[in-house]
Amino acid sequence: MTAEHYFSAEPSTPAQRGEIEFSAAGRDYQLVVASGVFSAGRLDPGTAVLLRKGSLPDATATGVFLDLGCGYGPIASVLASESPQATVWAIDVNARARELAAENAERLGLADRLRVAEPDDVPAEVVFDEIWSNPPTHVGKAELRALMERWLPRLAPDGVAWLVINRHLGGDSLHTWLTGLGWAVERMASQKAYRVLRVRRKTS
């Protein structure tokens, strides 16, 4: 696995397409994938843990959600499917990942509420009620922290972020670092070496 999977705008590897299947919250999904994007061969184990252990929104949920580093769109697809009254932004620097996420949104009938975009194309005034992410830990601590510093401040005042981090790739240190920045961070689950963190603004 290389950083190209996460941070190359235009992957150099040929796009060999395929499909993956998974279940989340009682629904079955079949998504198009391709080489040159993160975890093209299967649903990433960390993503699976996040979808299983995070508090997914339900059909009554409204507001604006963000899938940060969406890849081909598994988290965004689940969020939009579970919450038909919400708007979901799915962002990724990888053009191929964005194309796949948009295609999967179309296949699932979610394209009217699932907006796939480059990070710089999200309007500055948009705030998020929920942020969900299996962030790119392989790019290194500095890049990961920069990602958190850019997007967590865009949480609504009572918003919540759900993150999954491999403890061998800095899950516990990220928890400590976010707490040091003034965020209220709770480890909500630990499974298969992954930490599921819930991040909120501290209440005064």
Backbone torsions as a table, in degrees:
resi	resn	phi	psi	omega
1	MET	NA	129.5	-178.0
2	THR	-121.0	166.0	179.8
3	ALA	-62.9	-20.8	178.2
4	GLU	-56.9	-33.0	179.9
5	HIS	-57.8	-27.9	-175.4
6	TYR	-104.9	-45.6	-162.0
7	PHE	-118.9	6.6	173.4
8	SER	-87.0	125.0	-179.5
9	ALA	-64.7	-36.0	-179.4
10	GLU	-129.5	99.9	-179.2
11	PRO	-58.3	141.5	-178.4
12	SER	-87.0	-18.9	-179.2
13	THR	-74.8	144.4	177.4
14	PRO	-60.4	146.5	-177.6
15	ALA	-84.0	95.2	174.7
16	GLN	-92.7	111.0	-171.9
17	ARG	-85.1	154.5	175.4
18	GLY	-160.4	-168.8	176.9
19	GLU	-136.6	149.3	171.4
20	ILE	-125.5	155.4	176.9
21	GLU	-125.4	142.2	175.2
22	PHE	-156.8	167.3	177.1
23	SER	-122.7	143.9	176.7
24	ALA	-150.6	133.7	178.2
25	ALA	52.0	36.7	176.5
26	GLY	81.8	4.7	177.6
27	ARG	-112.6	148.5	175.8
28	ASP	-100.7	139.2	-178.8
29	TYR	-126.4	144.1	172.8
30	GLN	-131.5	110.4	-173.9
31	LEU	-116.4	146.3	174.6
32	VAL	-78.5	136.7	177.9
33	VAL	-130.7	171.2	176.1
34	ALA	-158.9	155.1	176.2
35	SER	-62.6	156.2	-178.9
36	GLY	88.6	4.3	173.4
37	VAL	-126.2	165.3	-175.6
38	PHE	-65.2	129.6	172.6
39	SER	53.6	53.6	-177.7
40	ALA	-73.7	-19.6	-175.3
41	GLY	-85.6	-18.6	-176.6
42	ARG	-166.3	166.3	170.7
43	LEU	-66.0	125.4	-178.0
44	ASP	-57.9	136.4	-179.0
45	PRO	-56.7	-37.1	177.7
46	GLY	-64.6	-42.6	176.6
47	THR	-61.5	-41.2	178.8
48	ALA	-61.2	-42.8	178.4
49	VAL	-64.0	-43.2	-179.6
50	LEU	-60.9	-46.0	-178.9
51	LEU	-67.9	-26.3	-179.4
52	ARG	-85.1	-36.1	-171.6
53	LYS	-104.8	-20.8	176.7
54	GLY	-74.0	158.2	179.5
55	SER	-85.9	88.1	-178.1
56	LEU	-63.5	141.9	175.4
57	PRO	-66.7	158.3	-179.4
58	ASP	-113.3	-169.6	-173.4
59	ALA	-66.8	-17.0	179.1
60	THR	-87.0	-9.7	-174.6
61	ALA	-70.6	138.9	174.2
62	THR	-125.6	177.0	176.9
63	GLY	109.2	-160.6	-174.9
64	VAL	-124.5	126.4	-179.2
65	PHE	-114.4	157.1	178.0
66	LEU	-128.7	130.6	166.7
67	ASP	-102.3	106.8	-174.3
68	LEU	-91.2	114.2	-174.1
69	GLY	77.2	59.7	-165.0
70	CYS	-72.4	-19.6	-173.6
71	GLY	57.4	-137.0	-179.7
72	TYR	-83.6	3.3	167.0
73	GLY	102.1	21.9	-178.7
74	PRO	-63.3	-44.5	-179.0
75	ILE	-67.6	-46.0	179.7
76	ALA	-60.4	-39.2	-179.7
77	SER	-63.7	-41.1	179.3
78	VAL	-68.4	-44.9	180.0
79	LEU	-58.9	-46.5	-177.9
80	ALA	-69.2	-34.1	178.6
81	SER	-69.9	-40.4	-177.8
82	GLU	-73.7	-27.4	-172.4
83	SER	-127.4	80.8	-175.1
84	PRO	-67.3	-10.4	177.7
85	GLN	-96.6	-1.5	-176.2
86	ALA	-101.1	159.4	171.5
87	THR	-105.3	134.4	-178.2
88	VAL	-119.2	125.0	169.9
89	TRP	-95.5	134.8	176.7
90	ALA	-123.5	116.3	-174.4
91	ILE	-123.2	147.1	178.7
92	ASP	-161.9	146.7	176.7
93	VAL	-78.3	-18.1	-174.5
94	ASN	-85.4	115.0	-176.3
95	ALA	-61.1	-38.5	180.0
96	ARG	-66.1	-40.0	176.9
97	ALA	-61.1	-43.2	179.9
98	ARG	-63.3	-41.2	178.6
99	GLU	-61.0	-42.2	179.2
100	LEU	-67.5	-42.3	179.8
101	ALA	-62.0	-40.6	178.1
102	ALA	-66.6	-40.6	178.0
103	GLU	-63.5	-41.2	178.9
104	ASN	-67.2	-36.3	175.9
105	ALA	-61.6	-41.5	176.9
106	GLU	-62.5	-46.6	-178.6
107	ARG	-59.7	-33.8	-177.5
108	LEU	-91.8	-0.1	-179.3
109	GLY	72.3	30.3	-175.6
110	LEU	-111.8	2.0	-169.6
111	ALA	-63.0	-22.4	179.9
112	ASP	-74.2	-17.8	-177.7
113	ARG	-123.5	-8.4	-178.3
114	LEU	-110.2	107.4	-174.4
115	ARG	-101.6	114.0	179.6
116	VAL	-95.4	131.3	-173.8
117	ALA	-153.3	159.4	165.9
118	GLU	-69.9	150.4	179.7
119	PRO	-53.9	-41.4	-177.1
120	ASP	-71.4	-10.8	-178.4
121	ASP	-94.2	0.0	175.0
122	VAL	-78.5	120.9	-178.0
123	PRO	-55.7	141.2	-174.5
124	ALA	-62.0	-25.8	-176.5
125	GLU	-82.0	-8.0	-178.5
126	VAL	-74.7	127.1	172.5
127	VAL	-116.0	158.0	-171.3
128	PHE	-118.0	132.6	175.4
129	ASP	-77.2	-30.7	175.8
130	GLU	-142.0	139.4	171.4
131	ILE	-120.2	129.9	177.6
132	TRP	-121.5	136.8	-178.2
133	SER	-159.7	136.0	161.7
134	ASN	-107.1	85.3	-167.2
135	PRO	-72.4	162.1	-174.1
136	PRO	-79.7	81.5	-177.1
137	THR	-65.5	-26.5	-176.3
138	HIS	-70.1	-12.6	178.9
139	VAL	-78.6	-9.8	176.9
140	GLY	107.8	160.5	-174.2
141	LYS	-60.4	-43.1	-176.1
142	ALA	-63.3	-45.5	-179.7
143	GLU	-65.4	-42.1	-179.6
144	LEU	-62.4	-44.8	-179.6
145	ARG	-67.1	-36.9	176.6
146	ALA	-62.0	-38.1	177.9
147	LEU	-62.6	-45.9	179.4
148	MET	-64.3	-41.1	-178.9
149	GLU	-67.1	-26.8	179.9
150	ARG	-78.8	-41.1	-167.6
151	TRP	-103.2	-32.8	-179.7
152	LEU	-60.6	-36.5	177.7
153	PRO	-63.1	-12.0	179.0
154	ARG	-90.2	7.9	170.5
155	LEU	-66.8	141.5	171.2
156	ALA	-61.3	160.4	-177.1
157	PRO	-52.5	-37.6	178.6
158	ASP	-107.4	23.1	-177.8
159	GLY	-77.2	169.5	-179.0
160	VAL	-139.6	142.2	174.0
161	ALA	-115.1	138.1	175.5
162	TRP	-115.5	119.9	-177.4
163	LEU	-123.6	144.2	171.6
164	VAL	-120.9	129.4	-175.4
165	ILE	-136.4	133.0	173.4
166	ASN	-69.1	127.6	-177.4
167	ARG	-65.0	-24.8	177.7
168	HIS	-76.4	-13.7	-179.4
169	LEU	-115.9	29.1	171.0
170	GLY	101.7	17.6	-178.8
171	GLY	-59.7	-45.8	-177.7
172	ASP	-73.6	-36.3	178.8
173	SER	-69.4	-33.1	176.2
174	LEU	-65.4	-42.2	176.4
175	HIS	-54.8	-50.4	-178.7
176	THR	-63.1	-41.8	-178.5
177	TRP	-65.2	-44.3	179.3
178	LEU	-63.8	-38.8	177.2
179	THR	-62.4	-40.2	178.3
180	GLY	-64.5	-25.8	177.1
181	LEU	-81.1	-5.8	177.2
182	GLY	103.8	8.4	176.9
183	TRP	-85.6	149.5	172.0
184	ALA	-88.8	111.8	-173.8
185	VAL	-119.5	130.2	175.7
186	GLU	-126.2	136.0	171.5
187	ARG	-83.6	113.2	-174.6
188	MET	-92.6	-20.5	179.6
189	ALA	-162.4	157.1	174.0
190	SER	-142.1	117.1	-175.8
191	GLN	-150.4	134.4	177.0
192	LYS	51.7	42.4	178.8
193	ALA	72.9	6.2	179.7
194	TYR	-103.6	140.4	173.5
195	ARG	-103.3	131.8	172.2
196	VAL	-104.4	116.5	-175.9
197	LEU	-109.4	137.4	171.3
198	ARG	-107.5	125.8	-174.6
199	VAL	-119.3	128.1	177.8
200	ARG	-134.7	165.9	168.9
201	ARG	-73.2	143.7	176.6
202	LYS	-70.5	137.7	175.5
203	THR	-86.0	142.6	-176.6
204	SER	-79.0	NA	NA
